[in-house]
Amino acid sequence: MTVTGPGYTWRGAFTDAEVESLHAEGFGHPPTGSAWWARVNRHSLGWVCARAEGRLVGFVNVAWDGASHAFVLDTVVSSAGRRRGVGTGLVAAAVQGARAGGCEWLHVDFEDHLRGFYLASCGFTPTGAGLIKL
């Protein structure tokens, strides 16, 4: 499948199977049967779906603290959509959605190999942060 001109939808409709399949492909694990729709509706300010030819080719979750801070989680793009601007479009739509939701800050953490994507391509600035693996 060739991905051209995906459409981005803030709080767009999706099935659990669609996001689970995309997540498994993007993060290299077997499907887990997660209830994505219930999870994002319970915990998130919003999410962005990218679709091309009716197929989900990208997804990002925007969790929040209920006030001024939102957090980019689970940014994933199908192999067919990679290196075509889909990820950058997802994050741009997430920024717009968080801003419209009244948030003042949008946070993201990422592995080192994604530094260029988030900092150079998406406009995030580096900050100090901490992490504890549980």
Long-range contacts (C-beta under 8 A, 24 or more apart in sequence): 1-52, 1-53, 1-55, 1-80, 2-80, 3-52, 3-57, 3-78, 3-80, 3-81, 3-84, 3-86, 4-52, 4-84, 5-52, 6-50, 6-51, 6-52, 6-57, 6-58, 6-81, 6-86, 6-89, 7-50, 7-51, 7-52, 8-48, 8-49, 8-50, 8-89, 8-90, 8-92, 8-93, 9-48, 9-49, 9-51, 9-93, 10-46, 10-47, 10-48, 10-93, 10-96, 10-97, 10-100, 11-46, 11-47, 11-97, 12-47, 12-48, 12-49, 12-51, 13-49, 14-49, 14-56, 14-59, 18-56, 19-56, 19-59, 22-56, 22-57, 22-58, 22-59, 22-76, 22-78, 23-59, 23-74, 23-76, 25-76, 25-78, 25-79, 26-76, 26-77, 26-78, 27-76, 45-70, 45-97, 45-98, 45-101, 45-103, 46-94, 46-97, 46-98, 46-101, 48-90, 48-93, 48-94, 48-97, 50-77, 50-81, 50-86, 50-89, 50-90, 52-81, 57-81, 57-86, 58-86, 58-87, 58-89, 58-90, 59-90, 60-90, 60-91, 60-93, 60-94, 62-94, 62-97, 62-98, 62-106, 64-98, 64-101, 64-103, 67-103, 68-102, 68-103, 68-104, 68-105, 69-103, 69-104, 69-105, 69-107, 70-94, 70-98, 70-101, 70-103, 70-105, 70-106, 70-107, 71-106, 71-107, 71-108, 72-106, 72-107, 72-108, 87-117, 87-121, 88-117, 88-121, 88-122, 91-118, 91-122, 92-122, 95-122, 95-123
